[in-house]
Structure formats: structure tokens, C-alpha cells
Amino acid sequence: MLYVEKRCAMIRIRFNSDHDRVQGNWVLLKNTVSRRLRDDVFEIAEEDRKLLDAHQLSYTVLPVDPSASDNEIRIPITYEVQRWNGD
């Protein structure tokens, strides 16, 4: 059996409201593989936009600078939980 890895284009998004960001973060965590970057920016697969659209979440697609991708700092999920719990 030959395994061929599916490759997809990655995009960066920012949710347009706090409510959409919280809901979108939950949808992405439960259903996709995504990266959370600084300034509430998410890096997701292009095809995952359909999932966000199905949940009627509002977001803006941001430009991606391929040369800067390796220098991005990821935000651990524990930070997000602490931020919303007030810790």
C-alpha cells in the first residue's frame, strides 16, 4: 500500500470579534490541525475555511510572508486558557 500525504495550502486568519475568536478557536481545536500565532492570528489549512463558514464565524484572511514563517512564535493553548480564566 502506498501512502501519499495530502498537501494543502495554509492561510492565516484573524477573527473579527472576540466571540468569533473564542468560538473559532474551539471549532479549530476540535476538528483541525492549526497553529495559533501571536496577535490572535491562526494558521489553518485553506480547506478549513469551509468549516468556519459553516459555523458562521467572521474572519479576515491575512497575507503570509513565507520567508518569515519560521520566525513566528506560537502561543501555547495553556496561555489562552489562563487568559480567559483571569490567571
C-alpha positions as CSV (number, residue, x, y, z in Angstrom):
1,M,0.0,0.0,0.0
2,L,1.3,3.4,-1.0
3,Y,0.7,6.3,1.4
4,V,0.5,9.7,-0.3
5,E,0.5,12.6,2.0
6,K,-2.2,15.1,1.2
7,R,-0.8,18.6,0.9
8,C,-2.9,21.7,1.3
9,A,-2.3,25.4,1.2
10,M,-2.0,27.2,4.5
11,I,-3.6,30.6,5.2
12,R,-3.5,32.9,8.1
13,I,-6.7,34.4,9.6
14,R,-7.8,36.7,12.4
15,F,-11.3,36.6,13.7
16,N,-13.2,39.8,13.6
17,S,-14.6,39.7,17.1
18,D,-13.8,38.2,20.5
19,H,-16.8,36.0,20.3
20,D,-15.9,34.6,16.9
21,R,-12.3,34.1,18.1
22,V,-13.4,32.0,21.1
23,Q,-15.9,30.0,19.0
24,G,-13.4,29.7,16.1
25,N,-10.6,28.5,18.4
26,W,-12.9,25.8,19.8
27,V,-14.0,24.7,16.3
28,L,-10.4,24.6,15.1
29,L,-9.2,22.7,18.2
30,K,-11.9,20.0,17.9
31,N,-11.8,19.5,14.1
32,T,-8.5,20.5,12.5
33,V,-4.8,20.9,12.9
34,S,-4.0,24.5,13.2
35,R,-1.4,26.8,14.7
36,R,-2.0,29.8,16.9
37,L,0.4,32.6,16.4
38,R,0.9,36.0,18.1
39,D,-1.7,38.7,18.0
40,D,-4.6,36.3,17.8
41,V,-3.5,35.0,14.3
42,F,-4.4,31.5,13.3
43,E,-2.7,29.5,10.6
44,I,-5.1,27.0,9.1
45,A,-5.5,24.8,6.0
46,E,-7.3,26.6,3.2
47,E,-9.9,23.8,3.1
48,D,-10.8,24.5,6.8
49,R,-12.3,27.8,5.8
50,K,-15.4,25.8,4.9
51,L,-15.7,24.6,8.5
52,L,-15.5,28.1,9.8
53,D,-18.0,29.4,7.3
54,A,-20.4,26.6,8.2
55,H,-20.3,27.8,11.8
56,Q,-20.9,31.4,10.5
57,L,-17.7,32.8,12.0
58,S,-16.4,36.1,10.8
59,Y,-12.7,36.3,10.0
60,T,-10.2,38.1,7.8
61,V,-7.6,36.3,5.7
62,L,-4.1,37.8,6.2
63,P,-1.2,37.8,3.9
64,V,1.5,35.2,4.5
65,D,5.2,36.1,4.2
66,P,6.8,32.7,3.5
67,S,10.3,34.0,4.5
68,A,9.1,35.0,8.0
69,S,7.1,31.8,8.8
70,D,10.0,30.1,10.6
71,N,10.4,33.1,13.0
72,E,6.7,33.2,14.1
73,I,6.1,32.5,17.8
74,R,3.4,30.0,18.6
75,I,1.1,30.7,21.6
76,P,0.6,27.6,23.8
77,I,-3.0,26.7,24.5
78,T,-2.4,27.0,28.2
79,Y,-1.8,30.7,27.7
80,E,-5.3,31.1,26.1
81,V,-7.0,29.2,28.9
82,Q,-5.2,31.2,31.6
83,R,-6.0,34.5,29.7
84,W,-9.7,33.7,29.7
85,N,-9.8,32.4,33.3
86,G,-8.0,35.5,34.6
87,D,-5.0,33.6,35.9
